[in-house]
Structure formats: structure tokens, C-alpha cells
Amino acid sequence: MANDTVAQLPDYLSEEILLNPEKREFPPFSLSKLLRTVFDPTDGCRVCILTDFAEPAALIKDFAFLGEDGYEVQKNAYKYFYEGLKDGVLDELGMTGGEMFAYEVTNGSNLDLKDECWDTDGNQLSLDKDIYSKYDIILCISTWSATAPLTAKCKEFGFRGATMHGMNDVILNSGLAVNYDEVSADAEKIRLAMTKADSIEIDFELEDGTILTANLELGGQEAQKSHGLCKGKTPDVANLPAGEIYYVPRNANGKFPMKYEDGTLGVLDVVDRDVIKSTLIEGNQETIDAHNERLKDDPMTGTLGELGFGTQVLPVSYQDIQDEKVLGTCHLATGRDDHLGGDIVPDMFKKHENSTHDDILFAPHKTPNFNVKEVRMNKDGGQEVIIENFRPSQFIMDALAKS
């Protein structure tokens, strides 16, 4: 790497930090810095906070949820964002507003939101009429991701926003404390190295040494990036923490392992972009049967809508929203992908509650029962290794080192 296009890698990309990301030092979380960096310009913008509850009318009124057990995400939204805005950040950034509203929890990733919402006085409002059309910047800090529905709404109503579901203390002190100009620059370097790929091959190694391979055809498409910046006045929604490059697969075939929420392990068979069946490796056959019944009842739930690669060095947060952004990990997603520029929209599903976008993250802490042994990119008649044993390859590190 000794040429004039190469710069010194920053400390957070050192070998020691890559091996031990929990040792990376972050500045204290600053709401002012985050909003200024992500949304510049902020002057003159009216901002609000959205959150979700099973009983929104009762829990948002007079901030009743603050006196209840649980609600970590919502309490962080209040403490670090609502109070932060009211305690000087609005004035500092030339913004107005700062109100907090609640809508009914969707119970599914990226499901469309009901229009009803409530303010802290207990008044019922309309998201379309009273929120999307009245605010310039909307910060959605929720239990379930709302990136897809808000991305559609921002194009209709013209606002900018950020979705930050699952926010916990680790995320606040790492993934939301970074400099997003740096995150964007690193993501762009990797995007340029991987854009216009013809296909990606992923080898998964099971504990018994079995290798499963999935092949995802990309058709030479431009790689996209989730980089955390929503600057200017163009309607857009940033998904925070950010830091990934991604594609919408044109086709996919092969096999990949799946770890279910109850710990059950299965092998998923993919034919022509669709997961067609799951086979038990270990755990509960009932879990496998339930998945297969869902695939049979509504095949769109098994259509692959995303292939993503993390670009940041961050500690494990045990929330996929951050952990899928870690350099050396990759993830697939099934379901809707219209917010990513794909062709899978909610109307294509048999039931509304099935029209989710569900990430399947492959990372050492999440899937210790199998290894991402190697990820290969086929491009321009050649092949480059992207990931080896959950570590970024030399090809990726060389890309990050370019000035």
C-alpha cells in the first residue's frame, strides 16, 4: 500500500481495535453534534420525536411511561432527545418544536404505521395531517424499525428524518457518538470498491465442518450505502446507527444457515431468490415447521430483498440495528425492500402483518454456531475476497486506506 493514493488508517481501524472493538474509545454522546452532522442545515427546521407503545394514548399522556417499569427505548428518547432539545439544543441549532408523539406499536419490522398518534396532552392526532406535513425533521425512536414506512412518507410530504429503533446505552455511547462525516467517508470507500459487482458468494461453515454456499446475483448494479447523512433539503430518512453498503439481489440460489429466536438452527434452501424451505439442524422441529408453514401460506415472506455489509468498527450492542453495521459482518433480509429501491412492496403480501423487512444477521456473537468462512465478490471477470472468518479482507482494508 505504499503509493500516493494511500493514507494512514485511523486508530479505529488498527489491528488491535478490529480484534477488540469494545476497546475503541468514543467521545461522549452529543445530541447537538449528531443533529448538526446528520441534518445540516438545521436552522429554521421544526423537529419532533416519534415513539411507539402498545397503549400509546395512555402512556404518552403526561409522559406516564416514565413511571412504569421497562420502556428503555422510550425513556432514552425522552432523556437524551426530548430533554436535550428542550435544554438548549433547539436554540443552539436554530430549530423549533421538540414535541414528542406516540403511535401504536406495529409488532413487526418496517410495517406501515397506523395514522393515529397522540401528543403528551392525550390528544389524538393524525400522522399525515399533524406530523408529516408540519415538521421538517422527524426523529423516530421506537421498538420496531419504521425506516421503510417513513421513507415512503418523506417522499410524499417532504420531510427529513432518522429512525433509531432499539436504542440502548451501548448504542448511545458508540454508534450514535461517532462522527458521521467519517462514517460516510468510510462507507463510500467500501461502496466504490464493491459497486457494480456481478455476484456475491458466501460460504458458511457449520460446527461439523459442513460448508453451505449461497450465491446472490447482483447484475452489476450500483452498490448503495447507509451512511447516516441526511444533509440539504432533499426528503430522506437516515437509519441510525448507520454504516453499511447494500444491494437488492436480482436472484439468489443455494443454502444458508438460520438461527431462530429460540436458538433453533436450520438450513434454508433458496431457489430463484426465494427461501422455499427450512430443515432442522438442531433445536425445535416445531419452530422449523412454523417457518415452513408461513413460507407455504405467504411465499413473499421468503423472498430475499437485501444483501448488506457492515462498514463501522463498533462494540456489540445486542441490537441488530447497530450490530449489522460492524465491519466483517454481513446480513440478508427477507420481505419488503421498496425503501431500498427494490420491487417488493407491501401489497404483494397475503397479509399486512407479513409485509415486514426482516434482517438475518451473521456475526460472531449472534451466530456462534457457524462461521462466515469466506465472502467472495465476482466483478469484471475477476474475484476478490471480501470477508474471511468474520474479518474484513485485505482488499477491504486497502480500500479503506485510500485517501
PyMOL commands that set and color helices and strands:
alter all, ss='L'
color gray80, all
select helices_A, chain A and resi 11-13+15-19+21-23+31-39+56-67+72-93+127-132+147-157+169-172+180-194+285-297+299-302+320-323+338-340+346-348+352-354+394-401
alter helices_A, ss='H'
color red, helices_A
select strands_A, chain A and resi 46-53+96-104+116-119+124-126+137-140+160-163+199-206+211-217+224-226+236-239+244-247+251-259+265-271+274-282+304-310+330-335+357-362+370-379+382-388+391-392
alter strands_A, ss='S'
color yellow, strands_A
deselect
rebuild
show_as cartoon
